[in-house]
């Protein structure tokens, strides 16, 4: 419970800092060094979001995959149910990838032409780091989701009728990652990246 409160306070603090910076940002052209700094930090934010969410998803998939293989060896006829449960932790890596794509599109780095916000707002780069961290940290729920998926897979191996309950229990941990993605999107909208 204390960890949850700490995360909420950290997210609120980061959001307040970012929006305070937005309010004080001036609409004048940045120097080439400032624009390059924005680009570098934005790319780092993308790397944080994709990298940590990918590692977390891979860890969760390892837990659920190990259970799926063991159960499938004994009951190959329920393989499709096992596969659904096994891949659930992968969705958090999709959130990291989506965050990176949105930041790269909003900044103009995917199209090759910088957006106006990249050349006029000096906090875009540091904000991208916060965005990447928010998505990365909330995507670590994939590890716990993998553990829950492994338990659900074992339960389905004993009684295939509990499959739907197993999916519901396993998906509930994903809400933290969804909250992280939504927070990232709200920050990007506030920064006019989207």
N, C-alpha and C positions, 0 to 999 in steps of 0.2 A: 504494500500500500504506500509506503514511504517512497519507494522508487517511482511509482506512478505519479505521485505528487511532484517529485523532483523533475520528472520529464515534462510534466505540464508547465511547471514554472519556467523551465529552460526554454520551451517552445514559445511561451508568452513573452519572455524576455527578449528572445531573438526577434520575434515579430515586432515588438515595440521599438527595438533599436533600428530595425530596417525601415519601419514606417516613419520614425523620427528623422532618419537620414533622408528619406524621400521628401519630406516636407521642407527640409533645409537645403536640398540640392538645387543648384542653380542651373539654368538652361543655357550655359555658355559652352562653347566648344572646349573639349579636353585636349591636352597636348597629346602628341603621338605616344609618348611613354605611358600616359594615363590610360589611353585606349588600349595599348598593348597589355597593360597590367589588368584591365578589365577582361580582356580576352583570355589571358593566362589563368586568372582566377576562376573565370567561368568554366573553362575546360577542366580545371582541377575539381570544381564542384560537380561537374558531370562525371568525372572519374570516381569521385567519392561515392556518388549515388549508385552508379553502375557496379563498381567494384565491391563495395560492402554488401549491397543487396544480392549480388551474384554469389559471393562467398556464403552468405547466410542461406540462400536458397539451396546451394549445393550441399551444405551441411544438413539441412532439413531433408533434402532428397536422399541423402545417404542413410539417414535413420529410417525413413519410410521405405526406401528401396530394399534395405537389408531384410526388413520384415516381410515385404512383398515376395521376395525371392524364396524365403523360408516357407511361407504359407503356400505359394504357388507350387512348390515341390511336392507338397502333400495333397493339394486340391487344385489341380490345373484348370478345372472347369469354372472357377470363379476369378480367373485372371483379369477379366475386364473390370470387375469391381475393384480389384486390387490396384489396377493401373490408375483409376480415377483418384483413389485415395493417395497413391504414391506421388502423383504429380502436383498435388495441391500446394506444397511449399514453393513451387517454381514461380507462382504468380508474383511474389514479392520482387523477383528479379525483373519482371515485366514493368513494375512500378518504377524501378531505378532507371530502366531503359527509356520509358516514357518521359520521365523527368528530364533526362539528358537530351532527348530529342526536342522536347518543348523549349528547353533553354537554348539549345543550338539554333532552332528555328527562330525564336524570338530575338536572338541577338544578331541574326543574319549570317552567322558563321557557316550554316549549311548552304546558303545561296551564294556566298562569296561577297556579298555587299553588307556592310555593317548597318544595323538599324540605328536610327537617330538616338535611341536611348543609350546605346553603347558609346556614342561619341559625346554625349552631353551629361551623363549621370555617373559620377565617380564611384558610387557605391554599388554599381551592378556587379562588379567582380567579387567584392567581399560578400555581398548578398547571395551570390551563386554558391559560395562555400557553405553558407548557412542552409540554403535550400538542399544542397547535396547531403549535408549532415542530417537534416531532419528526415529525409527519405531513407538514408542509410541506416540510421538508428532505429527507426520504426520498422524497417524491413528485417531487422534481426528477429522479428517475430516468426520468420520462416523456420528458424531452428526449433522453436517450441512447437510450431505447427507440424514439423517433421516428427517430433516425438509423439504428438497426439495422433498423427496419421499412422504411425507404427503401431500404437495401441489399438486404433480402430481396425487396422489390417488384421492384427492378431484376433480381435473379437469377431470379425467377419469370417476368419478362418474357422472359428469354432461354431459360429451361427450366422450364416449369410443373411438372415433376415434383419440384422442390426446395421446393415450397410447405410441406410439413410440417416440413422442416428449418428453413425460414425462420421459421415460427411458433415452433418450439422455441427457436431462438436469440434471437428477439425477446422472448419471454416471460421469459427468464432474468433480464433486468434488473429485472423487476418484483418480484423477491423482496425487494429493499431496501425498496420501498414497503409490502410486506406485513409486513415486520419492524417498520416504523414504526407501522403500524396496530395490530399486536399489542401493541407497547409501550404505545401510547396506551390501548388497552383494559385492559391490566394496571394501568396507573396509575389509570384511572377506577375499576376494581374496588377497588384499594387505598384510594382516596379515598372509597369507598362512593357514588360517583356512579351506579354500575350495580349 
